[in-house]
Structures are given as structure tokens and as C-alpha cells.
Amino acid sequence: MSEAAGRLESINLSPGGLPKLPVPEAVVTAGGLAGDRQRDLRYHGGRDRAVTLFALERIAGLRREGHPVVPGAVGENLTVSGLDWERLVPGTRLRVGPVLLEVTRYTTPCAKLAGCFHDGRVERVAQRLHPGWSRLCARVLEEGRIRVGDPVRVDAAVAPIR
């Protein structure tokens, strides 16, 4: 049974690099979103980092602080709204339309995001410094086609890893 519901606001892809640009729909496989590529596979992509998510509410908060952030700018594949972002911890399962994801880790911000922050300080979205403001990585448990507007539901959550 679902604990919380939200909405898929933006699907973002790139042939490599940033920003990721919006598309109306995408096929999600165990390897990630079809048409999305990462340049440095040491730090991006792979089964446990197949999909990156971020909250529209966090983007709005960053914009209020003066940062020029928009959906896809910080490299997230899926921009979602309506979820309690702080409660999404590794182990949480999310149903995005027909796709089932499992959060695997918080992302580590890299210097390539500097242009998204008025002061260049990418650590504004570092989990260790600003809990609940990080993007999330997820593995794909069930594949499928997603569309902007699809419901996003929290299917299971676990306690934070300490």
C-alpha cells in the first residue's frame, strides 16, 4: 500500500553532460533512461545509479536563494513533486507510473554543477552538509514507459542509514 503520492514533473535526458533537457516520455530500463548518457561512468550511471531524482520543491527553494536552477540542470533524470523529500532514504521504493525504483544512495555533487549555484558552491546539495537537499540515485526494479504527469508513489521506506 502506498504511503505518499506525488507527480512526475519533468523527465530529463542528455546525450552526455549537463544540463539534461526535458522530454515528454521515456523508456526506463535496468540501465537507465533510453537516450540518456553519462560521460564519466566511474561516477555516473550503472545499475545502482541508473536513475537520478530531485524534488521540484527543492529546486524552487534553491531558486528562492538566488541559484539559477531549473529541472534537469543539476543532472536529475526525474524531477518529482509532492513527496516528503527528507523521508526518501536509501532503501525507499518509488513507483513512477509503471516503473519501480529503489533509492540506492544520495548523490555527491561535482564541480560541473557550479554554474547552477550563484556562488559556485555545489555542496549546497550535499547530503552531509544539508540533509534532505541531495539528489537521489536509484536502481530500476521494474522497467516501463513513463510520462510527465505520471503519479509517483512511495511503496516502502526504511529508516535512515547511520
Summary of the structure (lengths in Angstrom):
residues: 162
radius of gyration: 14.2
end to end distance: 26.3
largest distance: 42.6
contacts: 514
relative contact order: 0.28
helix: 15%
strand: 36%
